[in-house]
Amino acid sequence: MSKRQEIRERRRKQQQQKKMITFGLMIVGAGLVAAALIYGSPQVSGEFHSRYMADGNAMGNPDAPVTIVEYSDYKCGHCASFAFDTEPLLEEKYINADKVYFVSRSVGDMLSSAQSVLATEASYCAGDQNLYWEVHDLVFANQSATFNQGALENLAKTAGADMDDFKTCMDSNVYSERIVQDRADAEAEGISGTPSFVITYVVNGEEVKQLLPGNYPFTSFEQTIDQAYRDMGLE
């Protein structure tokens, strides 16, 4: 082999080595990105608080004259606005005063994505430890994040959940049937968008049911609830 051929062969081997190193780095980088997406623990933002007479996904006195059932979606911007702006006002004026019993249910599988469904499972699993509302708050506060197993575990940990119990619940898909039932009940109520609210009370032994289909302002809830109390003679 001539000197020139030796030089060419050496350059060819060097180029081949560079390509292999570059390819190897790409594989490692892809693996790190995938691991971050699946198992990463992004920074948790937002505040959370417990609720008056919290019981799983419900809050307030179950014997209150008016019941409000919310159908929500964790990836719905209007649902987040309700959670941050209107729900605290309902808590202060009606729920904490034993006037309204409030139940939160999810229809993420009807309108949104698998991420929303997984977030619903996380909040229901947290509810087993009476931390439904804390995780509910954190999920909405971090709504723009990717809801994967690692991210939701991080939210549950921030809320104070026992992680062994939480992971067992999530891995077992304990609440998959409830989520299906949430959707079926929403469809039966004629709900096609989120958030939607079914307000129920009894007048002269007859159940009265009203639907508020949208992110109504607090004044609309005030008018509906106050009218319900007048109809029941409890003004």
C-alpha positions as CSV (number, residue, x, y, z in Angstrom):
1,M,0.0,0.0,0.0
2,S,1.4,3.4,-1.0
3,K,1.8,6.3,1.4
4,R,-1.1,8.1,-0.2
5,Q,-3.3,5.1,0.2
6,E,-2.3,4.7,3.9
7,I,-3.3,8.3,4.5
8,R,-6.6,7.9,2.8
9,E,-7.3,4.7,4.8
10,R,-6.5,6.4,8.0
11,R,-8.8,9.4,7.2
12,R,-11.6,7.0,6.3
13,K,-11.3,5.2,9.6
14,Q,-11.2,8.5,11.5
15,Q,-14.4,9.7,9.7
16,Q,-16.0,6.4,10.5
17,Q,-15.1,6.6,14.2
18,K,-16.5,10.2,14.3
19,K,-19.8,9.0,12.8
20,M,-20.0,6.1,15.4
21,I,-19.3,8.5,18.2
22,T,-21.9,11.0,17.0
23,F,-24.5,8.2,16.5
24,G,-23.8,6.9,20.0
25,L,-24.2,10.4,21.5
26,M,-27.6,10.8,19.7
27,I,-28.8,7.5,21.2
28,V,-27.7,8.5,24.7
29,G,-29.3,11.9,24.3
30,A,-32.6,10.4,23.1
31,G,-32.6,8.0,26.1
32,L,-32.1,10.9,28.5
33,V,-34.9,12.8,27.0
34,A,-37.2,9.8,27.1
35,A,-36.3,9.2,30.7
36,A,-37.0,12.8,31.6
37,L,-40.4,12.6,30.0
38,I,-41.4,9.4,31.7
39,Y,-39.7,9.7,35.1
40,G,-38.8,13.4,35.4
41,S,-39.9,15.5,38.2
42,P,-40.6,19.0,36.9
43,Q,-40.8,21.9,39.2
44,V,-44.2,22.1,40.8
45,S,-45.9,25.5,41.0
46,G,-49.1,26.8,42.5
47,E,-50.9,26.7,45.8
48,F,-53.3,24.1,47.2
49,H,-55.6,23.9,50.1
50,S,-57.9,21.5,51.9
51,R,-61.7,21.8,51.7
52,Y,-64.5,22.0,54.3
53,M,-65.8,18.5,55.0
54,A,-63.8,17.1,52.2
55,D,-64.6,13.5,51.3
56,G,-62.9,12.2,48.2
57,N,-64.0,14.3,45.3
58,A,-66.7,16.0,47.3
59,M,-66.7,18.9,49.7
60,G,-69.2,20.5,52.0
61,N,-72.1,19.1,54.0
62,P,-73.9,16.2,52.1
63,D,-77.1,17.3,53.8
64,A,-77.0,20.8,52.3
65,P,-80.2,21.7,50.5
66,V,-78.4,22.3,47.2
67,T,-76.0,20.0,45.4
68,I,-73.7,21.1,42.6
69,V,-72.0,18.4,40.4
70,E,-69.2,19.8,38.3
71,Y,-68.1,18.0,35.1
72,S,-64.6,19.2,34.3
73,D,-61.5,18.4,32.3
74,Y,-57.9,18.9,33.6
75,K,-56.7,20.2,30.2
76,C,-59.6,22.7,29.8
77,G,-58.6,26.3,30.3
78,H,-62.1,27.4,31.3
79,C,-62.1,24.7,33.9
80,A,-58.9,26.0,35.4
81,S,-60.4,29.5,35.5
82,F,-63.4,28.3,37.4
83,A,-61.2,26.5,39.9
84,F,-59.1,29.6,40.5
85,D,-61.7,32.3,40.3
86,T,-65.2,31.1,41.0
87,E,-64.9,28.0,43.1
88,P,-63.2,29.8,46.1
89,L,-66.2,32.3,46.1
90,L,-68.6,29.4,46.2
91,E,-66.7,27.8,49.0
92,E,-66.7,31.0,51.1
93,K,-70.4,31.9,50.6
94,Y,-72.2,28.6,50.2
95,I,-70.1,25.5,50.7
96,N,-68.5,26.4,54.0
97,A,-71.9,27.7,55.3
98,D,-73.6,24.2,54.8
99,K,-75.7,25.7,51.9
100,V,-74.2,23.8,49.0
101,Y,-72.7,20.3,48.7
102,F,-70.2,20.2,45.8
103,V,-69.0,17.2,43.8
104,S,-66.2,17.3,41.2
105,R,-66.3,14.8,38.3
106,S,-64.2,14.5,35.2
107,V,-65.0,14.0,31.5
108,G,-61.5,14.3,30.1
109,D,-61.9,11.1,28.0
110,M,-64.9,12.7,26.2
111,L,-63.3,16.0,25.2
112,S,-59.6,16.0,25.8
113,S,-56.8,13.5,25.9
114,A,-55.2,10.5,27.7
115,Q,-53.2,13.1,29.8
116,S,-56.4,14.4,31.3
117,V,-57.7,10.9,32.1
118,L,-54.4,10.1,33.8
119,A,-54.6,13.3,35.8
120,T,-58.2,12.3,36.8
121,E,-56.9,8.9,38.0
122,A,-54.2,10.7,40.0
123,S,-56.8,13.0,41.8
124,Y,-59.1,10.1,42.5
125,C,-56.2,8.0,43.9
126,A,-55.1,11.0,46.0
127,G,-58.8,11.1,47.2
128,D,-58.2,7.7,48.9
129,Q,-55.9,9.7,51.3
130,N,-58.4,12.6,51.4
131,L,-56.1,14.7,49.2
132,Y,-58.3,14.9,46.1
133,W,-58.7,18.6,46.3
134,E,-55.0,19.3,47.0
135,V,-54.0,17.3,43.8
136,H,-56.9,18.9,41.9
137,D,-55.4,22.3,42.7
138,L,-51.9,21.4,41.7
139,V,-53.0,19.7,38.5
140,F,-54.8,22.9,37.4
141,A,-51.9,25.1,38.5
142,N,-49.5,23.1,36.4
143,Q,-52.0,22.6,33.5
144,S,-49.5,23.4,30.8
145,A,-47.2,20.5,31.8
146,T,-47.2,17.1,30.3
147,F,-49.2,14.8,32.6
148,N,-47.3,11.6,32.7
149,Q,-46.8,9.1,35.5
150,G,-43.7,10.8,36.9
151,A,-45.1,14.4,36.8
152,L,-48.3,13.3,38.5
153,E,-46.4,11.4,41.2
154,N,-44.5,14.6,41.8
155,L,-47.7,16.5,42.3
156,A,-49.1,13.9,44.6
157,K,-45.9,13.9,46.6
158,T,-46.1,17.7,46.9
159,A,-49.6,17.4,48.2
160,G,-48.4,15.1,50.9
161,A,-49.6,11.7,49.6
162,D,-48.2,8.4,50.8
163,M,-46.4,7.5,47.6
164,D,-46.5,3.7,48.0
165,D,-50.3,3.7,48.3
166,F,-50.6,6.3,45.5
167,K,-48.4,4.3,43.1
168,T,-50.3,1.1,43.9
169,C,-53.6,2.8,43.1
170,M,-52.3,4.3,39.8
171,D,-50.6,1.1,38.7
172,S,-53.8,-0.9,39.4
173,N,-56.1,1.5,37.4
174,V,-58.5,1.4,40.3
175,Y,-60.6,4.3,39.0
176,S,-60.9,3.4,35.3
177,E,-64.5,2.3,35.7
178,R,-65.4,5.5,37.6
179,I,-64.0,7.6,34.9
180,V,-66.1,5.7,32.3
181,Q,-69.2,6.3,34.6
182,D,-68.4,10.0,34.9
183,R,-68.6,10.3,31.1
184,A,-71.8,8.2,30.9
185,D,-73.5,10.3,33.5
186,A,-72.3,13.5,31.8
187,E,-73.8,12.4,28.5
188,A,-77.0,11.4,30.2
189,E,-77.2,15.0,31.5
190,G,-76.8,16.3,28.0
191,I,-73.3,17.7,28.7
192,S,-71.2,18.4,25.6
193,G,-68.6,20.9,27.0
194,T,-66.6,21.8,30.1
195,P,-67.0,23.0,32.7
196,S,-70.7,22.2,33.1
197,F,-72.6,22.2,36.4
198,V,-75.7,20.2,37.4
199,I,-77.5,22.0,40.2
200,T,-80.1,19.9,42.1
201,Y,-82.5,20.7,44.9
202,V,-86.0,19.6,46.1
203,V,-89.2,21.6,46.1
204,N,-92.4,20.2,47.6
205,G,-91.0,16.7,47.3
206,E,-90.0,17.0,43.6
207,E,-86.4,17.1,42.4
208,V,-85.5,20.2,40.5
209,K,-82.4,20.1,38.3
210,Q,-80.7,22.9,36.4
211,L,-77.8,22.8,34.0
212,L,-75.2,25.6,33.8
213,P,-73.2,24.7,30.7
214,G,-70.1,26.8,30.8
215,N,-67.7,28.9,32.9
216,Y,-70.3,31.1,34.3
217,P,-69.3,34.0,36.6
218,F,-70.0,33.8,40.3
219,T,-73.0,36.1,40.0
220,S,-74.8,33.5,37.9
221,F,-74.2,30.8,40.5
222,E,-75.4,33.3,43.2
223,Q,-78.6,34.0,41.3
224,T,-79.3,30.3,40.7
225,I,-78.6,29.2,44.3
226,D,-80.5,32.1,45.9
227,Q,-83.5,31.4,43.6
228,A,-83.3,27.7,44.6
229,Y,-83.5,28.8,48.3
230,R,-86.5,31.0,47.6
231,D,-88.2,28.1,45.7
232,M,-87.6,25.9,48.7
233,G,-88.9,28.5,51.1
234,L,-85.5,28.7,52.8
235,E,-84.7,32.3,51.9
